[in-house]
Structure formats: structure tokens, C-alpha cells
């Protein structure tokens, strides 16, 4: 901090004080105050201003020079707030407090990004492990039987699902950049999922029952298809070997919302696990029995529903059924023709 720069910054104050001093001298002269007294007052005022400005300059120069030196010596410039001593003047205190708040905010953002990055890496590692399982199964089937077309298709479908999980999980953190909300047919969307899982459903002799799907909701069709695909995959994965799998999908409309119910008669979810099924990597009792479970499917579904503004809830009775409800709010400004 140079003295010249300091004086330039103080010019408005110096001008105001000089004018004030001139006015005082004029008044003193007008009232016939002796010249010696006027001179004495002038000298005292001028000297007091000079002393004050020199003191102001020296303490600020000390602080700012120390600040610039510390900044130049630091490799990690964002730690500058840790190197600042008490400035001892108002502007310095404001600057110090501002730097501390900026550093705190930056540290919180960096920590959040690190957590997201760590979670993403963990999921990628888990996915790589899971993706190897169907590949190993295909190799075994190729060795054991030439009649493997349907089974091969199912295993390839599993690989495709795992790849989609990675892509949708990676995109779900910024889903708002990759969706288009428009009128979407529930029947068409669910039909696409049923066709995609046709071979897997046929292999376990599953049956699908639909009701009231001739309605449309305001959502992103691509994301909704992924959500229903995850629900379908869970129904297939956790079907009960004691009975044929029946998947029931129905929609109900009210004045303010549309409720889509996705129900299966699989093995169900233990009551103790229900509050946690939407948590990341939670597999529960069923997941521990099935080594292929990652605990990511419903977590991604819940995350997408939150970002799309849809409600989601789940009900289940162990050994009987599982029902997932998706709630689509209606737009008051949208009137279907």
C-alpha cells in the first residue's frame, strides 16, 4: 500500500476539511479575532488532520502489506482467512469477516462435491461387479446348452439395465437439465416397459393386469419409463417361487392428481425394512438373500421423483404383495382438449 494511493483515496475528505477550515477562518476574521489566534487555530486543525491521516495510513499499510505478503506466500490462496490477524479498524474487520464467510462457503461446497464424487465412484465400482454376473452366467449357459436364445436375451437385458442404471444415476444429479415436461401416456410408457421385459416375464410365467391406464400425466416420458422399468425389474427379481407372478398396474384420477399404482404378488418387504427402502445402497433382508441386489434402484427412483415433482410411496406385506404409488400433480394452467 503506497502513500500516493492512500492520499488519492482520501482526496474527497481532504477537500471537505480544507473548505471547512476556510469557512472557519472567514468567520473568525469577520468577528475581528486577532490574526495570531486565527493562525493558531489554523495550525492546530491542520496538524491534527495531518497526524490523524498519518496514523490512519500507517495502521492500514501494516495490515494490507501483511495481507499481500501472506497471500503471495500461500500455495492454497483460499486459506488466506486463516492468516489474517485482527486488523484493528472497521474496513479491515469487514474484509476479514467477508473472507472467513467466503472460505466457509467454499469449504462446504467442496465437501459436498467430494461426497458426490465419492458416492459416484463407489456406485461405479459396485456396478462393475454386478455387470460381471450376467456375463458369467452367459458363459456357463453357452457351455451347457445350445438352446439358450431366450435365456441369453434375458441376461443381455440385465446387462442393459445395469448400464442404464449407471447412466441415469450419473444424470440424476442434474436431471433438470435433461428433461422435458409434457403430456405423457401412461399406457404407452408402461407398454414399452412390458415389451422390453417380455422374455424375462415369459420365463417365470408372469401375468400383467392393467386398469385405467388410458390417461396422460405431465412428466418426462424418458425418466418415467426408467422409473417404471426399475419397478418392473424389482417385481421380476423378487417374485415368489410358490405362485405365478401377477403384476397389476392401475391409475386413478382426482381433481388435483393422478395416482399410478404398481403392485405385484411377490415375496414382499419385511415391515422393519419399509422405512429404509428409498435410502442409498439399502438392500434389506431380501437383498441379503439375493446377492445381485445393489440397493440403488429405488434410491434412484425416489431421487428422480423428487426432482420431477412427483410423489412416491410404498406399501408391502411380507410374503403377500408390494405396491408402489406414484403421484402426479395436475397443472392448474393446463387444460386438456
Secondary structure by P-SEA (a helix, b strand, c coil): ccaaaaaaaaaaaaaaaaaaaaaaaaaaaaacccaaaaaaaaaaaaaaaaaaaaaaaaaaaaaaaaaaaaaaaccccccccccccccccaaaaaaaaaaaaaaaaaaaaaaaaaaaaaaaaaaaaaaaaaaaaaaaaaaaaaacccccaaaaaaaaaaaaaaaaaaaaaaaccccccccccccccaaaaaaaaaaaaaaaaaaabbbbbbccccccccccaaaaaaaaaaaaaaaaacccccccbbbbbbccccccbbbbbbbbccccccccccccccccccccaaaaacccccccaaaaaaaaaaaacbbbbbbbccccbbbbbbbbbbbcccccc
